[in-house]
Amino acid sequence: MESAPDGGGVKPAPLQDVVALDGDGSCIAEARHRAADFLARVQGEYGLPVSARAMDLTQLVVSELVTNARKYAPGPVLMELRLVGVSVEVVVWDSDPVLPVARAADPGRVGQHGLEIVMAVAHGFEVQREPVGKRVTARIALPDDPGDAPTGRRPQ
């Protein structure tokens, strides 16, 4: 805990959670549970609304990003969850330097839709090459969209 800048009491420290995942089969479920616990803390410690939509989408994004890291990169995966304004950022680092590319729509393709799913439900998405590997970041709005859209982005 730290003092509020206006001297008006104590506020919680910035909220984030970082976890190293070992890459075995249980790490995907562990990552989803960490995301749900993190959002429960966002509600409890900060009093910010976390809609059921945000809870579900955050766990979906975590699952897709960690699955991709586990599938395509050797070694451990690092996941960071952080509160940024009224959004949660899901950051996943892995050791593979190859940047993911969304594939063209193909109704006959079975699987390999994870990146398209993440890009469709997140209101922000970016990939950065790192000295070792890459970092994928997706942002999900915590409150429901005032326009009642299913995500923070409008269809294009």
C-alpha positions as CSV (number, residue, x, y, z in Angstrom):
1,M,0.0,0.0,0.0
2,E,1.1,3.6,-0.6
3,S,-0.2,7.0,0.2
4,A,-2.4,8.7,-2.3
5,P,-0.7,11.6,-4.1
6,D,-3.4,14.0,-2.8
7,G,-2.7,12.9,0.8
8,G,-6.3,11.6,1.0
9,G,-5.4,8.2,2.4
10,V,-3.9,4.9,1.3
11,K,-4.5,3.4,-2.1
12,P,-3.5,-0.1,-3.3
13,A,-0.2,-0.4,-5.2
14,P,-0.5,-0.7,-9.0
15,L,-2.2,-4.0,-9.7
16,Q,-0.3,-6.6,-11.8
17,D,0.4,-10.3,-11.7
18,V,3.4,-12.0,-13.4
19,V,3.8,-15.7,-13.6
20,A,6.3,-18.0,-15.3
21,L,4.6,-21.0,-16.8
22,D,6.6,-24.1,-17.3
23,G,5.0,-25.0,-20.6
24,D,3.5,-28.3,-19.6
25,G,-0.2,-29.2,-20.3
26,S,-1.5,-27.7,-17.1
27,C,-0.1,-24.2,-17.7
28,I,-3.0,-23.2,-19.9
29,A,-5.5,-23.9,-17.1
30,E,-3.2,-22.3,-14.5
31,A,-3.0,-19.2,-16.7
32,R,-6.9,-19.0,-16.9
33,H,-7.2,-19.4,-13.2
34,R,-4.6,-16.6,-12.6
35,A,-6.6,-14.3,-14.9
36,A,-9.8,-14.9,-13.1
37,D,-8.1,-14.4,-9.7
38,F,-6.5,-11.2,-11.0
39,L,-9.8,-9.7,-12.2
40,A,-11.4,-10.6,-8.8
41,R,-8.6,-8.6,-7.2
42,V,-9.3,-5.7,-9.6
43,Q,-12.9,-5.7,-8.3
44,G,-12.1,-6.2,-4.7
45,E,-9.1,-3.9,-4.3
46,Y,-10.0,-1.2,-6.7
47,G,-13.7,-1.4,-6.8
48,L,-13.6,-1.4,-10.6
49,P,-16.5,-3.1,-12.4
50,V,-15.5,-6.3,-14.3
51,S,-18.3,-7.4,-16.5
52,A,-19.0,-11.1,-17.0
53,R,-18.0,-10.4,-20.7
54,A,-14.6,-9.1,-19.6
55,M,-14.0,-12.1,-17.3
56,D,-14.9,-14.5,-20.1
57,L,-12.9,-12.7,-22.8
58,T,-9.9,-12.3,-20.6
59,Q,-9.8,-16.0,-19.9
60,L,-10.3,-16.8,-23.6
61,V,-7.5,-14.5,-24.6
62,V,-5.1,-15.9,-22.0
63,S,-6.0,-19.4,-23.1
64,E,-5.3,-18.6,-26.8
65,L,-2.1,-16.7,-26.2
66,V,-0.6,-19.2,-23.8
67,T,-1.7,-22.1,-26.0
68,N,0.1,-20.5,-29.0
69,A,3.2,-19.9,-27.0
70,R,3.3,-23.4,-25.7
71,K,2.6,-24.9,-29.2
72,Y,5.1,-22.8,-31.2
73,A,7.9,-21.8,-28.8
74,P,10.3,-24.1,-26.9
75,G,10.8,-23.4,-23.2
76,P,8.9,-21.4,-20.6
77,V,6.2,-18.8,-21.1
78,L,5.9,-15.6,-19.1
79,M,2.5,-14.1,-18.6
80,E,1.8,-10.7,-17.2
81,L,-1.7,-9.3,-16.3
82,R,-1.9,-5.6,-15.5
83,L,-4.6,-3.0,-14.9
84,V,-4.3,-0.1,-17.3
85,G,-7.1,2.4,-16.8
86,V,-10.4,0.5,-17.2
87,S,-8.7,-2.3,-19.2
88,V,-6.7,-5.4,-18.5
89,E,-3.6,-6.0,-20.5
90,V,-2.7,-9.6,-21.1
91,V,1.0,-9.9,-22.0
92,V,2.6,-13.2,-23.1
93,W,6.3,-13.6,-23.8
94,D,7.8,-16.7,-25.4
95,S,11.2,-17.6,-26.8
96,D,10.2,-17.9,-30.5
97,P,11.2,-14.7,-32.5
98,V,8.8,-15.5,-35.3
99,L,5.9,-13.0,-35.2
100,P,2.4,-14.4,-35.5
101,V,0.4,-13.5,-38.5
102,A,-3.4,-13.8,-38.8
103,R,-4.3,-16.1,-41.6
104,A,-6.9,-15.4,-44.3
105,A,-10.4,-16.5,-43.6
106,D,-10.9,-20.1,-44.6
107,P,-14.2,-21.8,-43.5
108,G,-12.7,-25.2,-44.3
109,R,-9.6,-24.8,-42.1
110,V,-9.8,-26.8,-38.9
111,G,-8.0,-25.1,-36.0
112,Q,-5.4,-22.4,-36.1
113,H,-7.9,-19.6,-35.4
114,G,-6.5,-18.4,-32.1
115,L,-4.9,-15.2,-33.3
116,E,-8.0,-14.2,-35.2
117,I,-10.1,-14.8,-32.1
118,V,-7.8,-12.7,-30.0
119,M,-7.8,-9.9,-32.5
120,A,-11.6,-10.0,-32.8
121,V,-12.3,-9.7,-29.1
122,A,-9.5,-7.4,-27.9
123,H,-9.8,-3.7,-28.2
124,G,-6.0,-3.4,-28.5
125,F,-3.5,-5.9,-29.9
126,E,0.3,-5.6,-30.6
127,V,3.3,-7.9,-31.0
128,Q,6.9,-6.8,-30.3
129,R,10.0,-8.7,-31.1
130,E,12.3,-8.9,-28.0
131,P,16.0,-9.6,-27.7
132,V,14.9,-13.2,-27.1
133,G,11.6,-14.1,-28.6
134,K,8.5,-11.9,-28.7
135,R,5.9,-10.3,-26.5
136,V,2.2,-10.3,-27.5
137,T,-0.1,-7.9,-25.8
138,A,-3.9,-7.8,-25.9
139,R,-6.2,-5.3,-24.1
140,I,-9.7,-6.0,-22.9
141,A,-12.1,-3.4,-21.6
142,L,-13.4,-4.3,-18.1
143,P,-16.8,-2.6,-18.2
144,D,-19.4,-3.4,-20.8
145,D,-19.2,-1.3,-23.9
146,P,-21.7,1.6,-23.6
147,G,-22.8,1.0,-27.2
148,D,-23.6,-2.6,-26.2
149,A,-21.1,-3.9,-28.7
150,P,-19.6,-7.3,-27.7
151,T,-16.1,-5.9,-27.7
152,G,-14.3,-2.6,-27.4
153,R,-13.7,-2.4,-31.1
154,R,-16.3,-1.6,-33.8
155,P,-16.6,-3.9,-36.8
156,Q,-14.7,-2.6,-39.8
